[in-house]
Amino acid sequence: MKVSPDLFFDERGFIFDPDSGATYSLNRTGAFVFKHLKGGGGMEDMVRLLVDAFDVNPKTARADIRDIMQQLVGLGLLSEAAD
């Protein structure tokens, strides 16, 4: 998965796409996942970090991350294939 380098993101969950002019607002979990995706984090690293940060079990963390990633792909903020 790859996040477009053109997207502006702040850790409060605000995303701005300069190409389309669209803005997005993520919840805390979404912002956490997006930050780690933008930094090149892998699934298992994100699961571990999410478990520690939000006190959820690994199965729930993994499902939440997959759901968020699917939503980001649907919005065009995350691509399934690297360039």
N, C-alpha and C positions, 0 to 999 in steps of 0.2 A: 504494500500500500504506500502511496506517495501523496503528500500534501503539496499543493502548488506553492512554490516559493514566493509568488506574487501576493499571496494573501497576507493581510495585516491581522495579527492576533494579539490580544492582550490577555493576561492570565485571569481576568475577571470573566472571560467568556465571550468577549466581543470579537467578531470577525468581520472584516471589510474586504470585499473582492473589488479591486480597482478596475478590473476588466469589465465587469457588469455594473458596478456601482451598488451592488446588493450588500446589505448588512445582515448579520445573523447574531443571535444571542444564545449562548449555551448555558445550561445549568452547571453546577459545580462539577458533577461527574463528567459531563461532556467536555468541559474546559480542561479538566485533568487529563482525559484521554487525548484530546486534540493536542495539548501541549507535548505529550510524550510521542505522539505520532509525528508531529512537526520536528521533534528532536531525533527522529529515527528509531524510536523505541520499538522493541518487538513485543509480541503478545504475552509471553511468559513474564517478561519484566514488568509490563503494565499490570498483569494480574497480581503479581506480588506487591507492587506499589499500591494498587487499588485496595487490596486486602488490608494492608497496613494503614492506609490513610482513612478508609471509610468503615473499617471493622465489619467487613462482609466475608462470606466464605468464598473460596476460589471458584466454585461452580457458578455462583451468582456474579462474581466479578467478571468472569470470562463471558458469560451471557450478556451482561451489560455492555462490555466492551464491543462485542460483536454487533449488538443492536445499534450502538452509537456509530460504529464504523459504517454499517449499512445505511444509516440515515445520512451520514456525511457523503457517502458515494452518491446517494440519490439526489443530494443537493448540488453535486458537482464540486464539492470541496475536497474530496479525496478520490484519487484514481486507483483502480485495482491493479494497474500495470505501471511499472516504472518506465520512464522515458528511455 
